[in-house]
Amino acid sequence: MFLRRKHTQKDDSEQRDAKVSELRTALGPLSERSSMYCTNACLRRYLEARNWNVDKAKKMLEETIKWRLTYKPEEIRWHEVAHEGETGKVSRANFHDRQGRTVLIMRPGMQNTTSAENNIRHLVYLLENAILNLSEGQEQMSWLIDFTGFSLSTSVPIRTARDIIYILQSHYPERLAIAFLYNPPRFFEAFYKAVKLFLDPKTAQKVKFVYPKNKDSVELMQLYFDVGNLPGEFGGDATLKYDHEEFSRLMAQDDVKTAKFWGIDEKPHQIGNGHSVAPEPAPLAQRAS
C-alpha cells in the first residue's frame, strides 16, 4: 500500500511538471523581462490558481504579462511612494513566520492619504519588495493586520478595496499564505462582508480573524508565529516601532537589488535627509516572481 501511494504521488508530480511544460509552450516566445518573470515556480502558481487548467492559467498569466508591461511594478522605486509610507501603514517586518516567509505588517488605522491610485502603487511596491526578500524556495508571504486606531474615517473605500483585491488575485496568485486580522472592531465585519464578495473562496480561507479573548484564534496565530517575534499589537512580546527614515534606507538598498536583477540601469536617488543613496547590492536570490 505504501509503495502504491508513493507511486501515485510521483505520478502527480510528473503530471504537474508536464502541465508546466505545456503552459510554457502555449505561451510562446516572450520578451526578455517577461521570460525572467515566467519561471517554472511562477507558472506553477498560475496553474495552481486555476486548478491546473492550462488554458485558464495561460489566459490569466497573459493578462498579468500585459499588466506588468504597462504598470511596470518592478520599476517603482521607494522615493516615488515614500510619502505613502510615512506612518508605516504598510511595511515589511524585520522577522519571518515559522516557515521562514516574508511578513508584511498592515496598519489601516495609520492611513494618511486619500489617493486610491497612490495607495495601490505603494502596496504593489511593497508586494514586489516582499517577493524580492523571500527566502530561496519560498513563494508565499504572510500578512499581519493591526486594527489599532482603525475607524470609518481611516478605512479605504469599498471601490479601492475591490481594485486592490483584483490586483492581488489576478497578478499575484498564490502569493498569500495566510492573513491574520488582529482584533478588528465590530463595525469592520460589515465592511468585510462587502469586500468578501470580491474574494476568491480559496483566498477567503486564508483570511483569519484573531481576537485576544478567543483562545482558539490566538493559538492558530501562534502556530504561524513565534510569540517572541510578534509585536505587542499582535499579542506578542516584541515592540513594533516604525522608523520611516531607517525603513527608507532599507528600501533604497533593495531598490538597487531590484534594478540589478531586472537589468535596469538607473542613477541613485535622494531620500530622507537629502543624501544620495547607492549602496552596494547584497547577494540576491535568483527569483523573479
Order of alpha helices (4+ residues) and beta strands (2+ residues): alpha-alpha-alpha-alpha-alpha-beta-beta-alpha-beta-alpha-beta-alpha-alpha-beta-alpha-alpha-beta-beta
